[in-house]
């Protein structure tokens, strides 16, 4: 019998499969140096998530870098189940890593296991977004 977590895990896999297709289309367009296809692939990625957010770390009051974001979140779907990408941002507000997480109603977020190649695909997807001011 499937549990809520099983359904959420399946949704995470479905979201990753879609991301992988979008990243492959982007990379193919970049390799062919086709600006129109690149723009179309980038727009497809930009239109995909429900929400893109950033947040900052703890800081000393008056610190001039206080508003600089240090983490990001890309919400892919919500409700039951929900799937998101989270990661850290560099000092230039660029994604340094990416983790896929899933949850269902009343369950904690769980990391979806990905191998290093799949994590790179997820990071490439996240790097298509602007996280600066």
N, C-alpha and C positions, 0 to 999 in steps of 0.2 A: 504494500500500500504506500502510495506517495505521501510524503509529508509536505508541510508548507515550505520547509527548507529545501526539499528536493525540487519543488516548482521554482523557487527563487534561484536555485543553482542552474536549472535549465534556462531560465531567463537570462542569467549572466552569460551563459555559453552562447545563446542566441545573439545577445548584444555584442559579444566579442566577435562572433562570426561576421556580423554586419560591419563592424569597425575594420576587421581584416580586409574585407572586400573594398571598402572605401580607401584604405591606405594603399592597397595594391593598385587601384585605379589612379591614385595620386602619383605613385612612384612610376607607373607606366607613362603617364603624361609628362612627368619631369624628364624621364629618360629620352622621350621622343622630342623634347623641346617644343612641345605644342602648347603655346600660351593659352589658347582657348580651352583646351582640355584640362590644363592645370587650373585655370580659374573655375571651371565647372566642378572639378574634383574638390577643390578647396571650399567652394560654396556648399557642396553636398555635405562636407564635414561640418561646416559652420552651422548648417541648418539642422543637424542631427540632435544635439542635446536639448533637454528641456530648460536647463539652467547652467550657468557657469559662474562660480563664486570664488572669492579669495578671502583669506584672513591673515592677520598679523600675529606675531608672538608677543609675549610679555615684554615690556620695555620700561626704561626709566622715564619718568615725566620730563618733558622738555627735550627728549632725544629727537634730533632732526630727522632721523630715519624711522620715526615711530609709525608712519602710515604705510611703510613699505610692506607689501604682502609677502608672506613666507610659505604659505600653503595654498593649494587650489583644490577645487572640487568641481567635477563635471557630472551633473545629474542626467542620467540617460533615460530612466523611467522611474515612476513612483507608484505608490500604492502597494498593493500586494501582488506580485513582488516588486521590489525597487532595486535598481542597479546604479552604481556610481563609480567614477574614477577619482581617486585622490592621490595627491603627491606633494612634494616639496618644490619650492621655487628658488632659483638662484638669486644672487644679488641683482641680477638684471631682469628679474621677474619672468624667467623662462623655466619650464618644467625640467627638473633634474631626474625625476623618476615617476612611475605611474603604477598604481595598484588598482585592480578591479575588485569591487566589493558588492555584495548582494545581501538582501534581507527580505523578510516577509513580515506581515503584521505581528507585532509583539515579540519579535526575535531580534537579537543583536546583529549588527553588521558583521559579516564574515568575509574574509579575503578569498577570492576565487583563485585557485592555484594556476599559475602560468609558467611556462618554461622561459628561458632567457630570450629566445627569439620572439615569442608572443609578447613578452614585456616590452621589447623594443618596438613592436607594432603599436602597442598601446601608447607608448611614449611618443612615437611619431604622430599619432592621432592628437594627443594632448598638446603637442608643440604647434599645432595649427591655430591655436587660440591665443589671443592677446590678453595677458594678465597684468599689464602695467596700469599706471594711473590714467 
